[in-house]
Amino acid sequence: MQKVLKFVFLLTVFLVAGIAALVSAQEGQALATLSAGSSADYYHTLIGTITGNWQEYGQLFTTLQGQWFWKAFLVIITAIPAIFLLHYLIIGAKHFDHDGEQVLFFPLFTRIVHFFAAVSFTLLAISGLMVVFGTYLGGGVLIRTARTVHLVSALVFVLPALLMFIMWLKDMLPQLHDIVWMFVFGGYLSKKKKAVPAGKFNAGQKMYFWFATFGGGVMAYTGYIIWGMGADLDTVRLYTIIHNFLGMAILAFYLTHLYMAVFAIAGSLESMKTGYKSKEEVDILHSLYKY
């Protein structure tokens, strides 16, 4: 496993360096192309690049980007926290005995990887929202900085994401008991502490893992194209649309994961730091986990 992790680390470093070099080369080539020829040719090329073919994705892109995307994201960041607030007020957090016997759930290396993934992904979410609401935040330097943070956070996220995929792949494979977990919503709709069918990871965590894995891969690729990797304008428009729709879904999963990890279980933040969960919590929320 250590050799595999080292290989993934080195591969990621080379990929990040390659992407950075390619970005620089593409930007230089684009500037050189626009600079060549007369002023009339320059402005003709510039306007053509900006407007593209209105008959294809231009109108759809403009309508979604200008009128609907920001509204959809606004609904997500207000409605989902509101629903969870009601859950917290009505059902409340589950409390377990953290003074009794403890079970090591996440080793140190896993916690470090998760920490970098959590920080970089949180920055991705915040900076992405800043770009979406850029017009209402005044634009300018603030939004340009947010775009840079978004790109850097995406590059940083690659390594911990690959490591988590390798470490947790086996535990994230679907099982029949996951269907039962979904029918009872993991016991989160009840104040009673009753054992629910789940291994090291429950069905909700597995869904988030697989959606983030495949959806995150598409997000990374579309983001790579959007950044300016030589695609035609209509392709950039289409990929921006895909990027935004996937961003909405992943953001909704992220807010759900955040609530479940931080608020739905009292003291869960401490277990993220130490790696230990109370035996009572494991026996109830991960009743099929063999520790």
C-alpha positions in Angstrom: 0.0 0.0 0.0 2.8 2.4 0.8 4.4 1.9 -2.6 1.0 2.6 -4.3 0.5 5.7 -2.3 4.0 6.9 -3.2 3.3 6.2 -6.8 0.0 8.2 -6.7 1.8 11.1 -5.0 4.5 11.3 -7.6 2.1 10.9 -10.4 -0.1 13.7 -9.0 3.0 16.0 -8.7 3.9 15.4 -12.3 0.3 16.0 -13.5 0.0 19.2 -11.5 3.3 20.4 -12.9 2.2 19.5 -16.4 -1.1 21.3 -16.1 0.6 24.4 -14.9 3.1 24.3 -17.8 0.3 23.7 -20.3 -1.8 26.6 -18.9 1.2 28.9 -19.3 1.9 27.8 -22.8 -1.8 28.0 -23.9 -2.1 31.6 -22.5 1.1 32.6 -24.3 -0.1 31.1 -27.6 -3.5 32.8 -27.3 -1.9 36.2 -26.7 0.5 35.7 -29.6 -2.4 34.8 -31.9 -4.4 37.8 -31.0 -1.4 40.1 -31.3 -0.6 39.0 -34.8 -2.0 41.0 -37.9 -3.7 44.3 -38.1 -5.8 46.0 -35.5 -8.9 45.2 -37.5 -8.0 41.5 -37.6 -7.3 41.6 -33.9 -10.7 43.0 -33.0 -12.5 40.8 -35.5 -10.9 37.7 -33.9 -11.6 39.1 -30.4 -15.3 39.7 -31.1 -15.7 36.4 -32.8 -14.1 34.7 -29.7 -16.5 36.5 -27.4 -19.7 36.0 -29.3 -19.2 32.6 -30.9 -22.2 31.0 -32.7 -25.3 32.4 -31.1 -27.4 29.7 -32.7 -25.8 26.8 -30.8 -25.1 27.2 -27.1 -24.8 31.0 -26.9 -28.4 31.8 -26.1 -28.8 28.8 -23.7 -25.5 29.7 -21.9 -26.4 33.4 -21.6 -29.9 32.6 -20.2 -28.7 30.1 -17.7 -25.6 32.0 -16.7 -27.4 35.4 -16.4 -30.7 34.4 -14.9 -30.9 30.8 -13.5 -27.6 29.5 -12.2 -27.3 32.0 -9.4 -30.9 31.5 -8.4 -30.5 27.7 -8.2 -27.3 28.0 -6.1 -29.1 30.5 -3.9 -31.9 28.0 -3.3 -29.4 25.2 -2.4 -27.5 27.3 0.1 -30.6 28.5 1.8 -33.1 25.7 1.5 -30.8 22.8 2.6 -29.5 24.5 5.7 -33.1 25.5 6.6 -34.2 21.9 6.3 -31.3 20.8 8.5 -32.1 23.5 11.0 -35.6 22.1 11.4 -34.2 18.6 11.8 -31.8 19.9 14.5 -34.7 21.7 16.3 -37.2 18.9 16.1 -35.1 15.7 16.2 -31.8 17.1 17.6 -28.3 15.6 17.6 -27.6 12.1 18.7 -25.6 11.8 21.9 -23.3 9.0 22.7 -21.0 8.1 25.6 -17.7 9.6 24.7 -16.2 8.9 28.2 -16.6 5.1 27.9 -14.7 2.6 25.6 -13.4 4.1 22.4 -12.8 2.5 19.0 -10.0 3.7 16.7 -12.0 4.5 13.5 -9.5 6.6 11.4 -5.7 6.2 11.7 -3.5 9.3 11.7 -2.6 9.1 8.0 -6.3 8.9 7.0 -7.1 11.9 9.2 -4.4 13.9 7.6 -5.5 13.0 4.1 -9.1 13.8 5.0 -8.1 17.2 6.5 -6.4 18.4 3.3 -9.4 17.1 1.3 -11.8 18.9 3.5 -10.0 22.2 3.5 -9.3 22.2 -0.3 -12.9 21.1 -1.1 -14.4 23.8 1.3 -12.3 26.4 -0.5 -13.5 25.1 -3.8 -17.1 25.4 -2.7 -16.7 28.9 -1.2 -14.7 30.3 -4.2 -17.1 28.7 -6.7 -20.0 30.4 -5.0 -18.2 33.7 -5.0 -17.7 33.4 -8.8 -21.4 32.5 -9.3 -22.5 35.5 -7.2 -19.6 37.7 -8.5 -21.9 40.4 -9.9 -23.5 40.9 -6.5 -20.2 40.9 -4.7 -18.8 43.8 -6.8 -16.6 41.7 -9.2 -13.1 43.1 -9.7 -10.1 41.9 -7.7 -12.2 39.9 -5.2 -13.7 37.7 -7.8 -10.4 37.3 -9.8 -8.8 36.2 -6.5 -11.7 33.7 -6.0 -11.1 32.3 -9.4 -7.4 31.8 -8.6 -8.2 30.2 -5.2 -10.7 27.9 -7.1 -8.0 26.7 -9.5 -5.3 26.2 -6.8 -7.8 24.4 -4.5 -8.8 22.1 -7.4 -5.1 21.2 -8.0 -4.5 20.6 -4.3 -7.6 18.5 -3.9 -6.4 16.0 -6.6 -3.9 14.2 -4.3 -6.0 13.6 -1.2 -9.0 12.7 -3.5 -6.9 9.9 -5.1 -5.6 8.7 -1.8 -9.0 8.6 -0.3 -10.3 6.7 -3.3 -7.5 4.0 -2.9 -7.9 3.8 0.9 -11.7 3.6 1.0 -12.6 1.8 -2.2 -13.3 -1.5 -0.6 -15.3 -0.1 2.3 -17.4 2.0 -0.1 -18.6 -0.9 -2.3 -22.5 -1.1 -2.1 -24.0 -3.9 0.1 -27.5 -5.2 0.4 -27.9 -3.7 3.9 -27.4 -0.2 2.4 -30.9 -0.5 0.9 -32.3 -1.0 4.4 -30.3 1.9 5.7 -31.9 4.2 3.1 -35.4 3.0 3.9 -34.9 4.0 7.6 -32.8 7.2 6.7 -30.0 5.9 8.8 -32.1 6.4 11.9 -31.7 10.2 11.7 -35.5 10.7 11.7 -35.9 9.2 15.1 -34.7 10.4 18.5 -34.3 6.8 19.6 -30.8 5.2 19.5 -31.5 2.0 17.6 -28.9 0.0 15.7 -28.9 0.6 11.9 -27.4 -1.6 9.3 -24.1 -0.1 8.2 -20.5 -1.1 8.0 -17.6 1.3 8.4 -19.4 3.7 6.1 -23.2 4.0 5.7 -25.2 4.2 2.5 -25.3 8.0 2.6 -21.5 8.3 2.9 -21.2 5.8 0.1 -23.5 7.7 -2.2 -21.5 10.9 -1.5 -18.2 9.1 -2.1 -19.3 7.7 -5.5 -21.0 10.8 -6.7 -18.0 12.9 -5.6 -15.6 10.4 -7.3 -17.3 10.3 -10.7 -18.9 13.8 -10.5 -15.7 15.3 -9.2 -13.8 13.7 -12.2 -16.2 15.3 -14.6 -15.9 18.6 -12.7 -12.1 18.4 -13.0 -12.2 17.7 -16.7 -14.8 20.4 -17.5 -12.9 22.9 -15.3 -9.7 22.0 -17.2 -11.5 22.9 -20.5 -13.2 26.0 -19.1 -9.8 27.4 -17.9 -8.8 27.7 -21.5 -7.2 24.5 -22.8 -7.7 25.2 -26.5 -11.4 24.2 -26.9 -13.8 26.2 -29.1 -16.2 28.7 -27.5 -19.3 26.5 -27.8 -17.5 23.6 -26.1 -16.5 25.9 -23.3 -20.1 27.1 -22.9 -21.4 23.5 -22.9 -18.8 22.4 -20.3 -19.6 25.5 -18.2 -23.3 24.4 -18.1 -22.3 20.9 -17.1 -19.9 22.2 -14.5 -22.6 24.3 -12.9 -25.2 21.6 -12.8 -22.8 19.1 -11.3 -21.6 21.8 -8.9 -25.2 22.2 -7.6 -25.5 18.5 -7.0 -22.1 18.2 -5.3 -22.7 21.3 -3.2 -26.0 19.8 -2.0 -24.2 16.5 -1.1 -21.4 18.5 0.6 -23.8 20.5 2.8 -25.6 17.3 3.8 -22.3 15.6 4.6 -21.2 18.7 6.6 -24.4 18.7 8.7 -24.3 14.9 9.3 -20.6 15.0 10.3 -20.6 18.2 12.4 -24.1 18.7 13.9 -26.2 15.5 13.6 -23.9 13.6 16.0 -22.7 15.4 19.1 -18.9 15.3 19.6 -18.2 14.1 16.1 -15.6 16.9 15.5 -13.5 15.5 18.3 -13.5 12.0 16.7 -12.3 13.6 13.5 -9.3 15.0 15.4 -8.5 12.0 17.5 -9.7 9.2 15.1 -11.7 7.6 17.9 -15.4 7.0 18.1 -17.3 5.8 21.2 -18.1 2.1 21.2 -21.7 3.0 21.7 -21.8 5.1 18.5 -20.1 2.5 16.4 -22.4 -0.3 17.7 -25.5 1.8 16.8 -24.6 3.8 13.7 -22.1 1.2 12.3 -23.6 -2.0 13.7 -22.1 -4.3 11.0 -18.5 -2.9 11.3 -16.1 -5.5 12.7 -13.5 -3.7 14.8 
